[in-house]
Amino acid sequence: MQAARAQDIANRFLINKGVSEAEHEEVQSAPGYDDLMRSYINEKGGCEDLVRKLR
């Protein structure tokens, strides 16, 4: 799965959970976000497995 497609699914998941775009952007711009995101994805079995769980 392409990263953009996986990100789109994750964004829709957050919207459905009531996370605003401003909140989402604030979190994404925080120092260390990318490292934490990669760590979380790896802990959940990688992008494809995580996307399956979010669907």
N, CA and C of each residue as an Amber inpcrd file, in Angstrom:
protein
   165
   0.8490000  -1.1740000   0.0000000   0.0000000   0.0000000   0.0000000
   0.8920000   1.2330000   0.0000000   0.5140000   2.1930000  -0.7880000
   1.2490000   3.4530000  -0.8470000   1.0790000   4.2240000   0.4550000
   2.1200000   4.9510000   0.8500000   2.0760000   5.7210000   2.0970000
   0.9450000   6.7480000   2.0840000   0.7090000   7.3900000   0.9470000
  -0.3480000   8.4010000   0.8600000  -1.7180000   7.7730000   1.1130000
  -1.9410000   6.5940000   0.5940000  -3.2150000   5.8880000   0.8040000
  -3.3790000   5.5240000   2.2810000  -2.3130000   5.0250000   2.8880000
  -2.3630000   4.6720000   4.3100000  -2.6230000   5.9160000   5.1590000
  -1.9930000   7.0410000   4.8010000  -2.1970000   8.2810000   5.5490000
  -3.6290000   8.7640000   5.4060000  -4.2040000   8.6110000   4.2210000
  -5.5980000   9.0110000   3.9970000  -6.5380000   8.2030000   4.8890000
  -6.3040000   6.9160000   4.9910000  -7.1330000   6.0580000   5.8470000
  -6.9790000   6.4830000   7.3050000  -5.7530000   6.7490000   7.7320000
  -5.5180000   7.1810000   9.1140000  -6.1930000   8.5220000   9.3850000
  -6.1200000   9.4430000   8.4250000  -6.7660000  10.7520000   8.6000000
  -8.2750000  10.6130000   8.7380000  -8.8780000   9.7710000   7.9240000
 -10.3260000   9.5590000   8.0180000 -10.6960000   8.9220000   9.3540000
  -9.8560000   8.0260000   9.8410000 -10.0650000   7.4140000  11.1480000
 -10.0800000   8.4860000  12.2380000  -9.1030000   9.3930000  12.2090000
  -9.0330000  10.4630000  13.2030000 -10.2490000  11.3810000  13.1340000
 -10.6680000  11.7210000  11.9360000 -11.8550000  12.5640000  11.7670000
 -13.0700000  11.8790000  12.3670000 -13.2120000  10.5840000  12.1000000
 -14.3420000   9.8240000  12.6610000 -14.3010000   9.7630000  14.1790000
 -13.1150000   9.8810000  14.7530000 -12.9610000   9.8570000  16.2070000
 -13.0960000  11.2510000  16.8090000 -13.3450000  12.2580000  15.9770000
 -13.5680000  13.6150000  16.4760000 -12.3230000  14.4670000  16.6330000
 -11.2100000  14.0430000  16.0380000  -9.9800000  14.8310000  16.1080000
 -10.0350000  15.8960000  15.0120000  -9.9310000  17.1480000  15.4140000
 -10.0080000  18.2400000  14.4340000  -8.7280000  18.3160000  13.6110000
  -8.8260000  18.9600000  12.4700000  -7.6570000  19.1540000  11.5980000
  -6.5810000  19.9540000  12.3330000  -6.9880000  20.9700000  13.0940000
  -6.0240000  21.7840000  13.8410000  -5.2870000  20.9450000  14.8880000
  -6.0240000  20.0870000  15.5950000  -5.3920000  19.2170000  16.5930000
  -4.4210000  18.2530000  15.9220000  -4.8430000  17.7110000  14.8100000
  -4.0210000  16.7680000  14.0630000  -2.7280000  17.4310000  13.6000000
  -2.8350000  18.6380000  13.0520000  -1.6560000  19.3610000  12.5740000
  -0.7260000  19.7310000  13.7250000  -1.3030000  20.1030000  14.8700000
  -0.4840000  20.4560000  16.0300000   0.3390000  19.2610000  16.5000000
  -0.2870000  18.1050000  16.5320000   0.4230000  16.8910000  16.9570000
   1.5020000  16.5330000  15.9420000   1.1690000  16.5840000  14.6580000
   2.1390000  16.2140000  13.6220000   3.3510000  17.1320000  13.5950000
   3.1860000  18.3760000  14.0130000   4.3090000  19.3170000  13.9730000
   5.1490000  19.2840000  15.2590000   4.7440000  18.4890000  16.2260000
   5.4860000  18.4030000  17.4920000   6.8330000  17.7100000  17.2730000
   7.8620000  18.1760000  17.9990000   9.1780000  17.5270000  17.8960000
   9.0800000  16.0440000  18.2720000   9.7050000  15.2040000  17.4660000
   9.7410000  13.7790000  17.7430000   8.5550000  12.9930000  17.2060000
   7.5970000  13.6770000  16.5780000   6.3900000  13.0050000  16.0800000
   6.7390000  11.8880000  15.0970000   7.5870000  12.1750000  14.1320000
   7.8980000  11.1820000  13.0970000   8.4920000   9.9090000  13.7050000
   9.4050000  10.0660000  14.6460000  10.0120000   8.8880000  15.2900000
   8.9710000   8.0820000  16.0660000   8.1040000   8.7830000  16.8050000
   7.0600000   8.0900000  17.5550000   6.0830000   7.3810000  16.6260000
   5.7350000   8.0190000  15.5100000   4.8120000   7.4190000  14.5530000
   5.4140000   6.1470000  13.9570000   6.6680000   6.2140000  13.5520000
   7.3250000   5.0310000  12.9730000   7.4060000   3.8940000  13.9910000
   7.7170000   4.2390000  15.2150000   7.7950000   3.2380000  16.2750000
   6.4320000   2.5720000  16.4850000   5.3880000   3.3670000  16.5380000
   4.0380000   2.8410000  16.7250000   3.6460000   1.9180000  15.5710000
   3.9100000   2.3520000  14.3490000   3.5720000   1.5380000  13.1720000
   4.3100000   0.2060000  13.2400000   5.5800000   0.2370000  13.5790000
   6.3500000  -1.0080000  13.6840000   5.8200000  -1.9180000  14.7780000
   5.4330000  -1.3250000  15.9130000   4.8770000  -2.1220000  17.0140000
   3.5710000  -2.8000000  16.6190000   2.8310000  -2.1910000  15.7040000
   1.5350000  -2.7230000  15.2810000   1.6500000  -3.6420000  14.0700000
   2.8640000  -3.9740000  13.6560000   3.0440000  -4.9300000  12.5740000
   3.2780000  -4.3130000  11.2090000   3.5410000  -3.0360000  11.1430000
   3.8070000  -2.3710000   9.8750000   2.5690000  -1.6860000   9.3120000
   2.7620000  -0.9470000   8.2470000   1.6880000  -0.1320000   7.6590000
   0.4680000  -0.9570000   7.2480000   0.6890000  -2.0090000   6.5100000
  -0.4480000  -2.7640000   5.9800000  -1.2710000  -3.3910000   7.0960000
  -0.6130000  -3.9460000   8.0950000  -1.3420000  -4.5590000   9.1980000
  -2.0940000  -3.5060000  10.0040000  -1.4670000  -2.3640000  10.2290000
  -2.1160000  -1.2860000  10.9680000  -3.3390000  -0.7680000  10.2120000
  -3.2250000  -0.5990000   8.9110000  -4.3640000  -0.1370000   8.1090000
  -5.5080000  -1.1430000   8.1790000  -5.2000000  -2.4240000   8.1210000
  -6.2510000  -3.4440000   8.2470000  -6.9750000  -3.2960000   9.5710000
  -6.2300000  -3.0180000  10.6450000  -6.8430000  -2.8550000  11.9480000
  -7.7070000  -1.5960000  12.0200000  -7.2990000  -0.5240000  11.3410000
  -8.0570000   0.7270000  11.3580000  -9.3330000   0.6380000  10.5400000
  -9.3550000  -0.1990000   9.5510000 -10.5530000  -0.3410000   8.7070000
 -11.6160000  -1.0000000   9.5110000
